[in-house]
Amino acid sequence: NAALAHYSPSNGSSRKLSVDEMYLSDTGGQYLCVALSADPLSTAQPPHPLPTPPAQAYTRVLMGNIDLSRLVFPPNTAGRTVESFARRALWDVGLNYGHGTGHGIGNFLSVHEWPVGFQSNNVPLAAGMFTSIEPGYYRDGEFGIRIEDVALVVEAQTKSREKPFLTFEVVSLVPYDRNLIDLSLLSPEQIRYLNTYYETIRARVGPELQRQRLEEEYRWLQRNTEP
């Protein structure tokens, strides 16, 4: 049922979940705490199963997510000018998505908070703005994919002495699904970005889990942020 963006379940259309298909939960809620399930991987299973067509699509959505997140761009750049970076990996193989690439986020306010985002009517990006970065891919009748991060617009570290350029800092700090990543599709730069991101997750989230004595959750985090 995740093959449709903004799908709403009903008693007549809902299906039972199984372990051999993807499940997309794209809710509009904001939570003080999110509980993750137990690690679905057992030690008897290979850590990286052979990629499937959904995994290849997931990887290309992730590539677009990374390419936009690590982009360095001039100040006062409009979001619509750079949003194609989130689509390029999908475009390369003739795929696309029909929804927006991201939007501003209110703190316990609107799910889509005006006026930040990547649409033609959004304001130029500036340091201090928060936006979602959320490329996806939906195949009718089969599956849906959405990777949604929350990012802060920050000044980029460049060698130029002119007016500082900008980039994004992802602040949601959640690992991506390792079972669905086809490493053969990723560039060395994308892999380096992932590893740096995972180091950040470990450094910022790991100590808090230990402080709260959440040992099972801490072990889950360590496994899912390995290089």
Phi and psi in degrees as GROMACS dihedral restraints (atoms count N, CA, C in turn):
[ dihedral_restraints ]
;  ai    aj    ak    al  type     phi  dphi    fc
    3     4     5     6     1   -82.2    20    10
    4     5     6     7     1     7.4    20    10
    6     7     8     9     1   -77.3    20    10
    7     8     9    10     1    -1.6    20    10
    9    10    11    12     1  -122.5    20    10
   10    11    12    13     1   123.1    20    10
   12    13    14    15     1   -63.7    20    10
   13    14    15    16     1   138.8    20    10
   15    16    17    18     1    61.8    20    10
   16    17    18    19     1    33.8    20    10
   18    19    20    21     1   -68.3    20    10
   19    20    21    22     1   139.3    20    10
   21    22    23    24     1  -114.4    20    10
   22    23    24    25     1   125.9    20    10
   24    25    26    27     1   -72.8    20    10
   25    26    27    28     1   157.2    20    10
   27    28    29    30     1  -147.4    20    10
   28    29    30    31     1   164.3    20    10
   30    31    32    33     1   -62.7    20    10
   31    32    33    34     1   -28.4    20    10
   33    34    35    36     1   -83.4    20    10
   34    35    36    37     1   -23.6    20    10
   36    37    38    39     1  -112.5    20    10
   37    38    39    40     1   -12.0    20    10
   39    40    41    42     1   -72.8    20    10
   40    41    42    43     1   143.8    20    10
   42    43    44    45     1  -113.9    20    10
   43    44    45    46     1   159.4    20    10
   45    46    47    48     1   -74.3    20    10
   46    47    48    49     1   144.1    20    10
   48    49    50    51     1   -79.5    20    10
   49    50    51    52     1   149.9    20    10
   51    52    53    54     1  -133.8    20    10
   52    53    54    55     1   168.7    20    10
   54    55    56    57     1   -84.3    20    10
   55    56    57    58     1    -6.2    20    10
   57    58    59    60     1  -111.2    20    10
   58    59    60    61     1    25.7    20    10
   60    61    62    63     1  -144.9    20    10
   61    62    63    64     1   162.2    20    10
   63    64    65    66     1   -83.3    20    10
   64    65    66    67     1   150.6    20    10
   66    67    68    69     1  -127.3    20    10
   67    68    69    70     1   122.5    20    10
   69    70    71    72     1  -105.8    20    10
   70    71    72    73     1   121.3    20    10
   72    73    74    75     1  -116.7    20    10
   73    74    75    76     1   103.9    20    10
   75    76    77    78     1  -118.0    20    10
   76    77    78    79     1    83.8    20    10
   78    79    80    81     1   -97.2    20    10
   79    80    81    82     1   161.4    20    10
   81    82    83    84     1   -99.0    20    10
   82    83    84    85     1    13.4    20    10
   84    85    86    87     1   -82.8    20    10
   85    86    87    88     1   157.5    20    10
   87    88    89    90     1  -121.3    20    10
   88    89    90    91     1   132.3    20    10
   90    91    92    93     1  -127.3    20    10
   91    92    93    94     1   144.8    20    10
   93    94    95    96     1   -72.9    20    10
   94    95    96    97     1   -27.0    20    10
   96    97    98    99     1  -147.6    20    10
   97    98    99   100     1   141.9    20    10
   99   100   101   102     1  -121.9    20    10
  100   101   102   103     1   128.0    20    10
  102   103   104   105     1   -97.8    20    10
  103   104   105   106     1   129.3    20    10
  105   106   107   108     1   -98.2    20    10
  106   107   108   109     1   149.6    20    10
  108   109   110   111     1   -73.5    20    10
  109   110   111   112     1   170.4    20    10
  111   112   113   114     1   -63.2    20    10
  112   113   114   115     1   155.2    20    10
  114   115   116   117     1   -60.3    20    10
  115   116   117   118     1   121.9    20    10
  117   118   119   120     1   -71.7    20    10
  118   119   120   121     1   -12.5    20    10
  120   121   122   123     1   -87.3    20    10
  121   122   123   124     1   131.1    20    10
  123   124   125   126     1   -95.9    20    10
  124   125   126   127     1   161.8    20    10
  126   127   128   129     1   -67.3    20    10
  127   128   129   130     1   -16.7    20    10
  129   130   131   132     1   -80.5    20    10
  130   131   132   133     1   -14.7    20    10
  132   133   134   135     1   -91.7    20    10
  133   134   135   136     1   148.6    20    10
  135   136   137   138     1   -66.1    20    10
  136   137   138   139     1   144.0    20    10
  138   139   140   141     1   -68.5    20    10
  139   140   141   142     1   -22.9    20    10
  141   142   143   144     1  -134.0    20    10
  142   143   144   145     1    86.2    20    10
  144   145   146   147     1   -59.6    20    10
  145   146   147   148     1   160.6    20    10
  147   148   149   150     1   -59.7    20    10
  148   149   150   151     1   135.9    20    10
  150   151   152   153     1   -62.8    20    10
  151   152   153   154     1   144.4    20    10
  153   154   155   156     1  -111.9    20    10
  154   155   156   157     1   167.2    20    10
  156   157   158   159     1   -51.1    20    10
  157   158   159   160     1   -42.9    20    10
  159   160   161   162     1   -61.4    20    10
  160   161   162   163     1   -35.7    20    10
  162   163   164   165     1   -67.0    20    10
  163   164   165   166     1   -36.7    20    10
  165   166   167   168     1   -65.5    20    10
  166   167   168   169     1   -39.3    20    10
  168   169   170   171     1   -67.1    20    10
  169   170   171   172     1   -42.1    20    10
  171   172   173   174     1   -58.9    20    10
  172   173   174   175     1   -43.6    20    10
  174   175   176   177     1   -62.5    20    10
  175   176   177   178     1   -40.6    20    10
  177   178   179   180     1   -70.0    20    10
  178   179   180   181     1   -33.2    20    10
  180   181   182   183     1   -64.7    20    10
  181   182   183   184     1   -42.7    20    10
  183   184   185   186     1   -62.8    20    10
  184   185   186   187     1   -41.0    20    10
  186   187   188   189     1   -59.2    20    10
  187   188   189   190     1   -42.4    20    10
  189   190   191   192     1   -65.3    20    10
  190   191   192   193     1   -39.3    20    10
  192   193   194   195     1   -59.6    20    10
  193   194   195   196     1   -45.5    20    10
  195   196   197   198     1   -66.8    20    10
  196   197   198   199     1   -45.3    20    10
  198   199   200   201     1   -60.6    20    10
  199   200   201   202     1   -38.2    20    10
  201   202   203   204     1   -75.9    20    10
  202   203   204   205     1   -39.2    20    10
  204   205   206   207     1   -64.4    20    10
  205   206   207   208     1   -33.4    20    10
  207   208   209   210     1   -95.7    20    10
  208   209   210   211     1     3.6    20    10
  210   211   212   213     1   -67.1    20    10
  211   212   213   214     1   139.0    20    10
  213   214   215   216     1  -108.2    20    10
  214   215   216   217     1   129.0    20    10
  216   217   218   219     1  -144.2    20    10
  217   218   219   220     1   158.8    20    10
  219   220   221   222     1   -67.9    20    10
  220   221   222   223     1   157.2    20    10
  222   223   224   225     1   -63.9    20    10
  223   224   225   226     1   154.8    20    10
  225   226   227   228     1    65.1    20    10
  226   227   228   229     1    23.6    20    10
  228   229   230   231     1   -79.6    20    10
  229   230   231   232     1   134.0    20    10
  231   232   233   234     1   -75.8    20    10
  232   233   234   235     1   142.8    20    10
  234   235   236   237     1   -57.7    20    10
  235   236   237   238     1   -36.4    20    10
  237   238   239   240     1   -63.8    20    10
  238   239   240   241     1   -22.9    20    10
  240   241   242   243     1   -71.8    20    10
  241   242   243   244     1   -28.9    20    10
  243   244   245   246     1  -110.9    20    10
  244   245   246   247     1    -6.2    20    10
  246   247   248   249     1   -67.4    20    10
  247   248   249   250     1   -19.6    20    10
  249   250   251   252     1   -65.6    20    10
  250   251   252   253     1   -20.2    20    10
  252   253   254   255     1   -62.0    20    10
  253   254   255   256     1   -29.7    20    10
  255   256   257   258     1   -74.5    20    10
  256   257   258   259     1   -16.8    20    10
  258   259   260   261     1  -103.6    20    10
  259   260   261   262     1   -15.2    20    10
  261   262   263   264     1   -59.0    20    10
  262   263   264   265     1   -43.7    20    10
  264   265   266   267     1   -63.7    20    10
  265   266   267   268     1   -32.9    20    10
  267   268   269   270     1   -74.4    20    10
  268   269   270   271     1   -43.4    20    10
  270   271   272   273     1   -58.4    20    10
  271   272   273   274     1   -34.1    20    10
  273   274   275   276     1   -57.1    20    10
  274   275   276   277     1   -27.5    20    10
  276   277   278   279     1  -116.4    20    10
  277   278   279   280     1    18.9    20    10
  279   280   281   282     1    79.0    20    10
  280   281   282   283     1    25.8    20    10
  282   283   284   285     1  -114.0    20    10
  283   284   285   286     1   163.1    20    10
  285   286   287   288     1  -161.6    20    10
  286   287   288   289     1   172.2    20    10
  288   289   290   291     1  -130.8    20    10
  289   290   291   292     1   151.3    20    10
  291   292   293   294     1  -103.6    20    10
  292   293   294   295     1    20.4    20    10
  294   295   296   297     1  -121.3    20    10
  295   296   297   298     1   175.3    20    10
  297   298   299   300     1   -70.9    20    10
  298   299   300   301     1   159.5    20    10
  300   301   302   303     1   -88.6    20    10
  301   302   303   304     1   -18.2    20    10
  303   304   305   306     1   172.7    20    10
  304   305   306   307     1   168.1    20    10
  306   307   308   309     1  -155.1    20    10
  307   308   309   310     1   161.9    20    10
  309   310   311   312     1   -65.4    20    10
  310   311   312   313     1   158.7    20    10
  312   313   314   315     1  -129.2    20    10
  313   314   315   316     1   123.1    20    10
  315   316   317   318     1   -86.0    20    10
  316   317   318   319     1   150.1    20    10
  318   319   320   321     1   -84.6    20    10
  319   320   321   322     1    97.3    20    10
  321   322   323   324     1    57.0    20    10
  322   323   324   325     1    39.0    20    10
  324   325   326   327     1  -123.6    20    10
  325   326   327   328     1  -138.3    20    10
  327   328   329   330     1   -69.0    20    10
  328   329   330   331     1   146.7    20    10
  330   331   332   333     1   -63.7    20    10
  331   332   333   334     1   -44.2    20    10
  333   334   335   336     1  -104.6    20    10
  334   335   336   337     1   103.5    20    10
  336   337   338   339     1   -99.1    20    10
  337   338   339   340     1   116.8    20    10
  339   340   341   342     1   -67.8    20    10
  340   341   342   343     1   149.0    20    10
  342   343   344   345     1  -113.4    20    10
  343   344   345   346     1    18.2    20    10
  345   346   347   348     1   -83.1    20    10
  346   347   348   349     1   146.2    20    10
  348   349   350   351     1   156.3    20    10
  349   350   351   352     1  -164.7    20    10
  351   352   353   354     1  -117.8    20    10
  352   353   354   355     1    13.2    20    10
  354   355   356   357     1   -86.2    20    10
  355   356   357   358     1   167.6    20    10
  357   358   359   360     1   -66.1    20    10
  358   359   360   361     1   -23.0    20    10
  360   361   362   363     1  -101.1    20    10
  361   362   363   364     1    13.5    20    10
  363   364   365   366     1   -89.3    20    10
  364   365   366   367     1   158.4    20    10
  366   367   368   369     1   -76.6    20    10
  367   368   369   370     1   159.6    20    10
  369   370   371   372     1   -59.9    20    10
  370   371   372   373     1   150.3    20    10
  372   373   374   375     1   -73.4    20    10
  373   374   375   376     1   140.1    20    10
  375   376   377   378     1  -143.4    20    10
  376   377   378   379     1   153.5    20    10
  378   379   380   381     1   -56.2    20    10
  379   380   381   382     1   137.7    20    10
  381   382   383   384     1   100.0    20    10
  382   383   384   385     1   -11.6    20    10
  384   385   386   387     1   -81.7    20    10
  385   386   387   388     1   143.9    20    10
  387   388   389   390     1  -106.0    20    10
  388   389   390   391     1   139.0    20    10
  390   391   392   393     1  -145.8    20    10
  391   392   393   394     1   154.6    20    10
  393   394   395   396     1   -83.2    20    10
  394   395   396   397     1   152.0    20    10
  396   397   398   399     1  -124.2    20    10
  397   398   399   400     1   111.1    20    10
  399   400   401   402     1  -144.8    20    10
  400   401   402   403     1    68.0    20    10
  402   403   404   405     1   -66.4    20    10
  403   404   405   406     1   163.1    20    10
  405   406   407   408     1  -160.2    20    10
  406   407   408   409     1  -175.7    20    10
  408   409   410   411     1  -159.6    20    10
  409   410   411   412     1   130.1    20    10
  411   412   413   414     1  -124.2    20    10
  412   413   414   415     1   126.1    20    10
  414   415   416   417     1  -111.8    20    10
  415   416   417   418     1   116.0    20    10
  417   418   419   420     1   -51.8    20    10
  418   419   420   421     1   129.1    20    10
  420   421   422   423     1    77.4    20    10
  421   422   423   424     1    -0.4    20    10
  423   424   425   426     1  -123.4    20    10
  424   425   426   427     1   -63.3    20    10
  426   427   428   429     1  -162.4    20    10
  427   428   429   430     1   166.4    20    10
  429   430   431   432     1  -136.3    20    10
  430   431   432   433     1   147.2    20    10
  432   433   434   435     1  -134.1    20    10
  433   434   435   436     1   134.0    20    10
  435   436   437   438     1  -145.8    20    10
  436   437   438   439     1   121.8    20    10
  438   439   440   441     1  -108.0    20    10
  439   440   441   442     1   115.7    20    10
  441   442   443   444     1  -123.2    20    10
  442   443   444   445     1   114.5    20    10
  444   445   446   447     1  -109.7    20    10
  445   446   447   448     1   158.6    20    10
  447   448   449   450     1  -105.2    20    10
  448   449   450   451     1   128.4    20    10
  450   451   452   453     1  -127.9    20    10
  451   452   453   454     1   146.1    20    10
  453   454   455   456     1  -105.3    20    10
  454   455   456   457     1   133.1    20    10
  456   457   458   459     1   -77.9    20    10
  457   458   459   460     1   123.8    20    10
  459   460   461   462     1  -132.6    20    10
  460   461   462   463     1   166.1    20    10
  462   463   464   465     1   -72.5    20    10
  463   464   465   466     1   137.2    20    10
  465   466   467   468     1   -88.4    20    10
  466   467   468   469     1   149.7    20    10
  468   469   470   471     1   -88.1    20    10
  469   470   471   472     1   106.0    20    10
  471   472   473   474     1  -125.7    20    10
  472   473   474   475     1   167.6    20    10
  474   475   476   477     1   -84.7    20    10
  475   476   477   478     1   -10.2    20    10
  477   478   479   480     1   -73.8    20    10
  478   479   480   481     1   146.3    20    10
  480   481   482   483     1   -96.0    20    10
  481   482   483   484     1     2.7    20    10
  483   484   485   486     1   -80.0    20    10
  484   485   486   487     1  -172.1    20    10
  486   487   488   489     1   -54.2    20    10
  487   488   489   490     1   132.0    20    10
  489   490   491   492     1   -56.9    20    10
  490   491   492   493     1   137.3    20    10
  492   493   494   495     1   -81.1    20    10
  493   494   495   496     1   173.5    20    10
  495   496   497   498     1  -120.5    20    10
  496   497   498   499     1   162.0    20    10
  498   499   500   501     1  -155.0    20    10
  499   500   501   502     1  -174.5    20    10
  501   502   503   504     1  -111.9    20    10
  502   503   504   505     1   144.7    20    10
  504   505   506   507     1  -118.3    20    10
  505   506   507   508     1   112.5    20    10
  507   508   509   510     1   -71.7    20    10
  508   509   510   511     1   126.3    20    10
  510   511   512   513     1  -114.3    20    10
  511   512   513   514     1    -3.5    20    10
  513   514   515   516     1   -74.5    20    10
  514   515   516   517     1   -28.8    20    10
  516   517   518   519     1    55.2    20    10
  517   518   519   520     1    56.2    20    10
  519   520   521   522     1  -126.5    20    10
  520   521   522   523     1   130.0    20    10
  522   523   524   525     1   -64.2    20    10
  523   524   525   526     1   153.4    20    10
  525   526   527   528     1   -88.0    20    10
  526   527   528   529     1   163.8    20    10
  528   529   530   531     1   -74.3    20    10
  529   530   531   532     1   108.6    20    10
  531   532   533   534     1   -65.5    20    10
  532   533   534   535     1   -29.8    20    10
  534   535   536   537     1   -64.2    20    10
  535   536   537   538     1   -21.2    20    10
  537   538   539   540     1  -107.7    20    10
  538   539   540   541     1     6.7    20    10
  540   541   542   543     1   -98.8    20    10
  541   542   543   544     1   120.1    20    10
  543   544   545   546     1   -92.4    20    10
  544   545   546   547     1    98.8    20    10
  546   547   548   549     1   -61.7    20    10
  547   548   549   550     1   -25.4    20    10
  549   550   551   552     1   -66.0    20    10
  550   551   552   553     1   -18.0    20    10
  552   553   554   555     1   -88.1    20    10
  553   554   555   556     1   -18.7    20    10
  555   556   557   558     1   -81.7    20    10
  556   557   558   559     1   143.1    20    10
  558   559   560   561     1   -81.1    20    10
  559   560   561   562     1   161.4    20    10
  561   562   563   564     1   -56.5    20    10
  562   563   564   565     1   -36.9    20    10
  564   565   566   567     1   -65.6    20    10
  565   566   567   568     1   -39.1    20    10
  567   568   569   570     1   -67.9    20    10
  568   569   570   571     1   -38.1    20    10
  570   571   572   573     1   -66.8    20    10
  571   572   573   574     1   -40.9    20    10
  573   574   575   576     1   -62.2    20    10
  574   575   576   577     1   -40.3    20    10
  576   577   578   579     1   -60.4    20    10
  577   578   579   580     1   -46.5    20    10
  579   580   581   582     1   -59.2    20    10
  580   581   582   583     1   -46.4    20    10
  582   583   584   585     1   -64.8    20    10
  583   584   585   586     1   -39.1    20    10
  585   586   587   588     1   -65.1    20    10
  586   587   588   589     1   -41.2    20    10
  588   589   590   591     1   -61.8    20    10
  589   590   591   592     1   -42.5    20    10
  591   592   593   594     1   -67.1    20    10
  592   593   594   595     1   -35.9    20    10
  594   595   596   597     1   -62.1    20    10
  595   596   597   598     1   -38.8    20    10
  597   598   599   600     1   -65.2    20    10
  598   599   600   601     1   -42.3    20    10
  600   601   602   603     1   -60.6    20    10
  601   602   603   604     1   -45.9    20    10
  603   604   605   606     1   -60.8    20    10
  604   605   606   607     1   -43.9    20    10
  606   607   608   609     1   -68.9    20    10
  607   608   609   610     1   -33.9    20    10
  609   610   611   612     1   -96.3    20    10
  610   611   612   613     1   -38.2    20    10
  612   613   614   615     1   -91.7    20    10
  613   614   615   616     1   -37.5    20    10
  615   616   617   618     1   -54.6    20    10
  616   617   618   619     1   -51.6    20    10
  618   619   620   621     1   -60.8    20    10
  619   620   621   622     1   -32.9    20    10
  621   622   623   624     1   -69.1    20    10
  622   623   624   625     1   -39.3    20    10
  624   625   626   627     1   -63.6    20    10
  625   626   627   628     1   -40.0    20    10
  627   628   629   630     1   -67.4    20    10
  628   629   630   631     1   -38.5    20    10
  630   631   632   633     1   -60.2    20    10
  631   632   633   634     1   -36.7    20    10
  633   634   635   636     1   -87.1    20    10
  634   635   636   637     1     3.9    20    10
  636   637   638   639     1    58.7    20    10
  637   638   639   640     1    37.9    20    10
  639   640   641   642     1   -95.1    20    10
  640   641   642   643     1    75.4    20    10
  642   643   644   645     1   -69.1    20    10
  643   644   645   646     1   -39.8    20    10
  645   646   647   648     1   -63.3    20    10
  646   647   648   649     1   -43.2    20    10
  648   649   650   651     1   -65.7    20    10
  649   650   651   652     1   -37.1    20    10
  651   652   653   654     1   -64.2    20    10
  652   653   654   655     1   -42.7    20    10
  654   655   656   657     1   -65.0    20    10
  655   656   657   658     1   -38.4    20    10
  657   658   659   660     1   -59.9    20    10
  658   659   660   661     1   -44.4    20    10
  660   661   662   663     1   -62.9    20    10
  661   662   663   664     1   -43.2    20    10
  663   664   665   666     1   -62.3    20    10
  664   665   666   667     1   -42.1    20    10
  666   667   668   669     1   -65.3    20    10
  667   668   669   670     1   -39.6    20    10
  669   670   671   672     1   -89.9    20    10
  670   671   672   673     1     3.3    20    10
  672   673   674   675     1  -121.2    20    10
  673   674   675   676     1    21.7    20    10
  675   676   677   678     1   -66.0    20    10
  676   677   678   679     1   151.4    20    10
